[in-house]
Amino acid sequence: MQRLPKIVRVLAVISFTLVVVLFAALIVNSFQNAGKPLTTLTPQGPSSESIQKLLVPVTSIAAVVFVGVLGAALLISWKFRERKDSDPDEFPEQVHGKTALEIGWTILPALILAGIAVGTVMTLINLNREEPNSINVQVAGQQWWWQYKYDVNNDGNFDGPEDITTATEMVIPAGRPIQVTTTSNDVIHSFWIPGLNGKRDAVPGLRSPLKLQADEPGIFRGQCTEFCGLSHANMRMLVRAVSTSDYDAWVKNQLKDHAADPADPTALAGKKVWQALCAQCHVINGINDVKMKETKPPLVSGVAPNLTHLMTRGTFAGSIFNLYEPVSSDGSPLPMGDVAAAGDPGAALTGGRVNTATVNRVTLEAWLRNAPALKPMYPQGGRGMPNLNLTEEQIDQLVAFLETLN
Amino acid sequence: MALTEDRPLALPSGGSDDGYTPTGVFTRPTAETGVRSWFTTVDHKKIGIMYGAAAIFFLIIGGSEALLIRMQLWAPRGTLLSANLYNQVYTMHGTTMVFLVVMPIGAAFANYLIPLQIGARDVAFPRINAFSFWAFLFGGVFINSSWLLGGGADGGWFMYAPNSGVIFSPTHGIDFWNLGLIITGIASLTGAVNLIVTVLNMRAPGMTLMRMPIFTWMALVSQFLLLFAIPVLTSAQVLLMLDRGFHANFFNVSKGANPLLWEHLFWIFGHPEVYLMILPAFGLVSDILPTFARKPIFGYPFIVFSGIAIGFMGWGVWAHHMFVSGIGPISVTTFSLTTMFIAVPTGVKILNWTATMWGGKLKFSSPMLFSIGLVTMFTIGGLSGVMHSVAPMDSQQTDTYFIVAHFHYVLFGGAFFGFVGGFYFYWPKAFGYMLNESLGKANFWLMLLGFNLTFAPMHVLGLQGMSRRIYTYDPGYGFEFWNKVATIGAFTLASSIALFVFNIFYSRAKAKNLPPVGPDPWDARTIEWMIPSPTPAYNFDPIPTVTRVDDFWYRKYGETKDGKLVRIASTAEVAQQRTDGKGIHLPSPSYWPLVLAFGLPIAAYGLIFSLWLALVGAIIVVGAIYGWVMEPPDDPDKAHDDHGPDAHVSDGGDAAVPETVDAVKEVETVG
């Protein structure tokens, strides 16, 4: 056997070492989940916790098996390598197989898997058990944002006068189970809040259940995970878990319709612009009561997020932009800010005053100026917000009006 | 067998001197060498080589798409590709790699090797074999022509309804994808029938099923999977074609359709598809490891039956792709359990390969390194597969980069490593020169590094929440670092592929000054190594009689009762000499497979742009079928002097088998 050129041997050593280092770094990094808002590895609700309880042992078994196979392959490769001085006419013992071994290593993995199967089935039963006293929320995906309907009076109907229709952000009370029903108004999407549970596809024409529950108040990010066309990457979710009292206040506020005209003349002018242009797709309860239209959504998008209580949300545009500060981690107020740090509506969440000083006007104005430039959409096909060619004056008026929508 | 009647199956030999033109269009082609011969060839070896060359061509396209994806994801909010273009690029990357790279490389090996490993002169239907290749090539070119005609498909390779509908994807990209894959599906289906018939009917005397080399076994299982899986995909695609082109409502939710119909149909095809891509590579490794361990494969029957078991169980696991789609807890539990237990036969294979190496005298040639690479890297993909079979875990991992990592460990770390090992192993047999070993080993180590740098970080990216199929990600989610590592890895991987291509040309240039490579450069085991390299057109002269597994090995070596091996003959004594092949009856070249396959994309362009063009395509197809039918399978003027019985029975053949040999000869002419 001829000797390899040195460079190939060096390459082999470098390559092998780097792969080992890479694997070690990956294992270490999988335990470093701080500052990773979408991680599946720090569960914060009963469902995700029960998944984690399965993940740890199963992954450990898989790791042991892998180390075993890799170790065996390396050990065997070393131990049984052809030596330079070996007699070319000498051959190893010709073993054709051992039936007992074969049967052994057929049964052993089957037994390990049977153990995993027991844990799997028990977790599945647990994840699918209905919780008493849950809040029913219907989550509908639509290119490229999420609509949430709360069955507040628990009559099985999500569109009654006692119910809430909102968008982009889902507000839940911490510690209480939420029974989510996913569906879609156009293509298949997937609703996923990794901190709280696994995902559930939102399929048009189907209603699928998913349990959510947050142990503590907090913000839980999500990302649509079923490819849903052009702006799939920009279809995010945000779950705001709040205290029970804040939740009750939030519900009470959400049930209010838009009442009087704003006193500020700029905002009033904005309302006129809104009624002339935005109302074709958006809804503000009390202005253009299109709840009836929303109960029969066209299967191509045509219904845009309900804006009745826009300013109670910290983010907008499919939760990809902050409606409030913090805009980005380095304080830069430019569009496409760092939304990993979600905007905070403050008191406005429960219907309190909108702190206009913290509103992210730059991005909101940029959005009104030319929405498709900030988020790829398909307005000519009726999906997503078009460029309305608003004047700067109209934009100022609209922002003033929108800031009244708490 | 009925086929052994005396009358020839072909039309009677005519005495015409002026060329036989059954439809008045073409004279029967006669060239056996030169550029033109490649267009009309029906030789399984040339077809196999063309499959391989075309697959490497498409690999460069699909690989370039992969590099574009990785460059886009190098940093948050990449701006290299628009959302629209990114969606096209990732869709076409997946489609190209699955249908135009991994499947055809499997077909390349199956075409080239199966007749050689079973001791046949060619496949059962040589012209259909040529048609399969041309239909695959034209289908692949057709799909990629969408780049020049309005953009590629943008619905993902899985093309879920209703996003694949004309409302949501109004450009023609998905039409190209759909019709192109219907064409390559026809190619796969005819190829599968052909190879199944070949294996079942055309084995050399004494080559019982349980004496077949494991590659042939695994390729056979793959062909059965193709035979049953492709029609499911084609059915779904015809529904999609009717929806998109003719206003049908199979996937129109507002008319009451259930979009899960497409998901079920796609994955009933899609999961067996995974196994049919990986099994040929398993087969190659099962032949390479014993050669370089210098001992027989451990547990031949267990390797074979575990492959068959994977083939059967592969049909009962499709809905694990749909755990979160809302199919209900009973279905989820059922498919969770079936998926777990398909790991058992896969594990058996890995342990048998390890046991084959145990106690051997291991020679670390390039093919061996790639094979060990498969055993270890595929194990990672297999274990992450077990993790997904646990449905609750899958509900977190599905559609994240963890899945991207998983199936690249299966299809790249598994199938592709096996294929590259196979290229290094069989290169001398196919082309008559060895690929440079030093470059081969450098190739291996570079590929191992690039592969792991690219795909290992995706495990962590996925577990930490990075979704698949996103053209952008924001800063602040912790995705930056590992995406950079993966992009560096992708370029390392690309350079290892470039090194492989370089090695081909470098070694060919060097080989001019080296002595010709003998029939058996690796001291290998199966009968394809007893014939000259490169393989002569007629394969075997005479057809050998097979007495056991690894027949060629035991012509060279004898085994004592206590398992000791002793050489009983030199390779030169037992290898076949190159002969002039005179009197050996081979199928003749034909234009018709090429013409018939050419009609298919024309008809498909017509379905997209103008039904008149579809009519032209249909006329070409029907005309080609007519010409094909009227053309005798063999040139009436050639080589019909060879119908004497027993003329080519091997020396070792005893009197019991000549009938079979005769039958084999006759079946050859049915194509």
Boltz contact constraints between the chains, C-beta under 6 A:
constraints:
  - contact:
      token1: [A, 4]
      token2: [B, 438]
      max_distance: 6.0
  - contact:
      token1: [A, 5]
      token2: [B, 438]
      max_distance: 6.0
  - contact:
      token1: [A, 8]
      token2: [B, 438]
      max_distance: 6.0
  - contact:
      token1: [A, 8]
      token2: [B, 441]
      max_distance: 6.0
  - contact:
      token1: [A, 8]
      token2: [B, 442]
      max_distance: 6.0
  - contact:
      token1: [A, 11]
      token2: [B, 442]
      max_distance: 6.0
  - contact:
      token1: [A, 11]
      token2: [B, 445]
      max_distance: 6.0
  - contact:
      token1: [A, 12]
      token2: [B, 445]
      max_distance: 6.0
  - contact:
      token1: [A, 15]
      token2: [B, 445]
      max_distance: 6.0
  - contact:
      token1: [A, 15]
      token2: [B, 448]
      max_distance: 6.0
  - contact:
      token1: [A, 15]
      token2: [B, 449]
      max_distance: 6.0
  - contact:
      token1: [A, 18]
      token2: [B, 449]
      max_distance: 6.0
  - contact:
      token1: [A, 19]
      token2: [B, 452]
      max_distance: 6.0
  - contact:
      token1: [A, 22]
      token2: [B, 452]
      max_distance: 6.0
  - contact:
      token1: [A, 22]
      token2: [B, 456]
      max_distance: 6.0
  - contact:
      token1: [A, 26]
      token2: [B, 456]
      max_distance: 6.0
  - contact:
      token1: [A, 26]
      token2: [B, 460]
      max_distance: 6.0
  - contact:
      token1: [A, 29]
      token2: [B, 460]
      max_distance: 6.0
  - contact:
      token1: [A, 30]
      token2: [B, 460]
      max_distance: 6.0
  - contact:
      token1: [A, 35]
      token2: [B, 478]
      max_distance: 6.0
  - contact:
      token1: [A, 36]
      token2: [B, 464]
      max_distance: 6.0
  - contact:
      token1: [A, 36]
      token2: [B, 478]
      max_distance: 6.0
  - contact:
      token1: [A, 38]
      token2: [B, 465]
      max_distance: 6.0
  - contact:
      token1: [A, 38]
      token2: [B, 477]
      max_distance: 6.0
  - contact:
      token1: [A, 39]
      token2: [B, 464]
      max_distance: 6.0
  - contact:
      token1: [A, 39]
      token2: [B, 465]
      max_distance: 6.0
  - contact:
      token1: [A, 40]
      token2: [B, 396]
      max_distance: 6.0
  - contact:
      token1: [A, 40]
      token2: [B, 463]
      max_distance: 6.0
  - contact:
      token1: [A, 41]
      token2: [B, 463]
      max_distance: 6.0
  - contact:
      token1: [A, 51]
      token2: [B, 392]
      max_distance: 6.0
  - contact:
      token1: [A, 51]
      token2: [B, 396]
      max_distance: 6.0
  - contact:
      token1: [A, 54]
      token2: [B, 392]
      max_distance: 6.0
  - contact:
      token1: [A, 54]
      token2: [B, 393]
      max_distance: 6.0
  - contact:
      token1: [A, 55]
      token2: [B, 393]
      max_distance: 6.0
  - contact:
      token1: [A, 58]
      token2: [B, 387]
      max_distance: 6.0
  - contact:
      token1: [A, 58]
      token2: [B, 390]
      max_distance: 6.0
  - contact:
      token1: [A, 62]
      token2: [B, 383]
      max_distance: 6.0
  - contact:
      token1: [A, 66]
      token2: [B, 379]
      max_distance: 6.0
  - contact:
      token1: [A, 66]
      token2: [B, 383]
      max_distance: 6.0
  - contact:
      token1: [A, 69]
      token2: [B, 379]
      max_distance: 6.0
  - contact:
      token1: [A, 70]
      token2: [B, 376]
      max_distance: 6.0
  - contact:
      token1: [A, 72]
      token2: [B, 354]
      max_distance: 6.0
  - contact:
      token1: [A, 73]
      token2: [B, 372]
      max_distance: 6.0
  - contact:
      token1: [A, 73]
      token2: [B, 375]
      max_distance: 6.0
  - contact:
      token1: [A, 73]
      token2: [B, 376]
      max_distance: 6.0
  - contact:
      token1: [A, 76]
      token2: [B, 357]
      max_distance: 6.0
  - contact:
      token1: [A, 76]
      token2: [B, 358]
      max_distance: 6.0
  - contact:
      token1: [A, 80]
      token2: [B, 360]
      max_distance: 6.0
  - contact:
      token1: [A, 80]
      token2: [B, 362]
      max_distance: 6.0
  - contact:
      token1: [A, 81]
      token2: [B, 362]
      max_distance: 6.0
  - contact:
      token1: [A, 82]
      token2: [B, 361]
      max_distance: 6.0
  - contact:
      token1: [A, 82]
      token2: [B, 362]
      max_distance: 6.0
  - contact:
      token1: [A, 82]
      token2: [B, 363]
      max_distance: 6.0
  - contact:
      token1: [A, 91]
      token2: [B, 294]
      max_distance: 6.0
  - contact:
      token1: [A, 91]
      token2: [B, 565]
      max_distance: 6.0
  - contact:
      token1: [A, 92]
      token2: [B, 294]
      max_distance: 6.0
  - contact:
      token1: [A, 92]
      token2: [B, 295]
      max_distance: 6.0
  - contact:
      token1: [A, 92]
      token2: [B, 359]
      max_distance: 6.0
  - contact:
      token1: [A, 92]
      token2: [B, 360]
      max_distance: 6.0
  - contact:
      token1: [A, 92]
      token2: [B, 361]
      max_distance: 6.0
  - contact:
      token1: [A, 93]
      token2: [B, 359]
      max_distance: 6.0
  - contact:
      token1: [A, 93]
      token2: [B, 563]
      max_distance: 6.0
  - contact:
      token1: [A, 94]
      token2: [B, 295]
      max_distance: 6.0
  - contact:
      token1: [A, 94]
      token2: [B, 559]
      max_distance: 6.0
  - contact:
      token1: [A, 94]
      token2: [B, 563]
      max_distance: 6.0
  - contact:
      token1: [A, 94]
      token2: [B, 565]
      max_distance: 6.0
  - contact:
      token1: [A, 96]
      token2: [B, 296]
      max_distance: 6.0
  - contact:
      token1: [A, 97]
      token2: [B, 298]
      max_distance: 6.0
  - contact:
      token1: [A, 97]
      token2: [B, 299]
      max_distance: 6.0
  - contact:
      token1: [A, 102]
      token2: [B, 299]
      max_distance: 6.0
  - contact:
      token1: [A, 102]
      token2: [B, 302]
      max_distance: 6.0
  - contact:
      token1: [A, 105]
      token2: [B, 351]
      max_distance: 6.0
  - contact:
      token1: [A, 106]
      token2: [B, 348]
      max_distance: 6.0
  - contact:
      token1: [A, 109]
      token2: [B, 344]
      max_distance: 6.0
  - contact:
      token1: [A, 109]
      token2: [B, 347]
      max_distance: 6.0
  - contact:
      token1: [A, 110]
      token2: [B, 344]
      max_distance: 6.0
  - contact:
      token1: [A, 113]
      token2: [B, 340]
      max_distance: 6.0
  - contact:
      token1: [A, 117]
      token2: [B, 337]
      max_distance: 6.0
  - contact:
      token1: [A, 117]
      token2: [B, 340]
      max_distance: 6.0
  - contact:
      token1: [A, 120]
      token2: [B, 336]
      max_distance: 6.0
  - contact:
      token1: [A, 120]
      token2: [B, 390]
      max_distance: 6.0
  - contact:
      token1: [A, 121]
      token2: [B, 333]
      max_distance: 6.0
  - contact:
      token1: [A, 123]
      token2: [B, 392]
      max_distance: 6.0
  - contact:
      token1: [A, 124]
      token2: [B, 333]
      max_distance: 6.0
  - contact:
      token1: [A, 127]
      token2: [B, 392]
      max_distance: 6.0
  - contact:
      token1: [A, 128]
      token2: [B, 329]
      max_distance: 6.0
  - contact:
      token1: [A, 187]
      token2: [B, 162]
      max_distance: 6.0
  - contact:
      token1: [A, 187]
      token2: [B, 163]
      max_distance: 6.0
  - contact:
      token1: [A, 187]
      token2: [B, 168]
      max_distance: 6.0
  - contact:
      token1: [A, 188]
      token2: [B, 160]
      max_distance: 6.0
  - contact:
      token1: [A, 194]
      token2: [B, 465]
      max_distance: 6.0
  - contact:
      token1: [A, 198]
      token2: [B, 395]
      max_distance: 6.0
  - contact:
      token1: [A, 198]
      token2: [B, 396]
      max_distance: 6.0
  - contact:
      token1: [A, 199]
      token2: [B, 324]
      max_distance: 6.0
  - contact:
      token1: [A, 199]
      token2: [B, 395]
      max_distance: 6.0
  - contact:
      token1: [A, 200]
      token2: [B, 324]
      max_distance: 6.0
  - contact:
      token1: [A, 201]
      token2: [B, 324]
      max_distance: 6.0
  - contact:
      token1: [A, 201]
      token2: [B, 325]
      max_distance: 6.0
  - contact:
      token1: [A, 201]
      token2: [B, 326]
      max_distance: 6.0
  - contact:
      token1: [A, 203]
      token2: [B, 259]
      max_distance: 6.0
  - contact:
      token1: [A, 203]
      token2: [B, 326]
      max_distance: 6.0
  - contact:
      token1: [A, 204]
      token2: [B, 253]
      max_distance: 6.0
  - contact:
      token1: [A, 205]
      token2: [B, 253]
      max_distance: 6.0
  - contact:
      token1: [A, 206]
      token2: [B, 326]
      max_distance: 6.0
  - contact:
      token1: [A, 208]
      token2: [B, 326]
      max_distance: 6.0
  - contact:
      token1: [A, 223]
      token2: [B, 467]
      max_distance: 6.0
  - contact:
      token1: [A, 225]
      token2: [B, 399]
      max_distance: 6.0
  - contact:
      token1: [A, 225]
      token2: [B, 467]
      max_distance: 6.0
  - contact:
      token1: [A, 227]
      token2: [B, 156]
      max_distance: 6.0
  - contact:
      token1: [A, 227]
      token2: [B, 469]
      max_distance: 6.0
  - contact:
      token1: [A, 229]
      token2: [B, 163]
      max_distance: 6.0
  - contact:
      token1: [A, 229]
      token2: [B, 168]
      max_distance: 6.0
  - contact:
      token1: [A, 230]
      token2: [B, 83]
      max_distance: 6.0
  - contact:
      token1: [A, 233]
      token2: [B, 470]
      max_distance: 6.0
  - contact:
      token1: [A, 233]
      token2: [B, 471]
      max_distance: 6.0
  - contact:
      token1: [A, 233]
      token2: [B, 472]
      max_distance: 6.0
  - contact:
      token1: [A, 299]
      token2: [B, 253]
      max_distance: 6.0
  - contact:
      token1: [A, 299]
      token2: [B, 254]
      max_distance: 6.0
  - contact:
      token1: [A, 300]
      token2: [B, 167]
      max_distance: 6.0
  - contact:
      token1: [A, 338]
      token2: [B, 475]
      max_distance: 6.0
  - contact:
      token1: [A, 338]
      token2: [B, 476]
      max_distance: 6.0
  - contact:
      token1: [A, 339]
      token2: [B, 474]
      max_distance: 6.0
  - contact:
      token1: [A, 340]
      token2: [B, 476]
      max_distance: 6.0
  - contact:
      token1: [A, 340]
      token2: [B, 477]
      max_distance: 6.0
  - contact:
      token1: [A, 376]
      token2: [B, 83]
      max_distance: 6.0
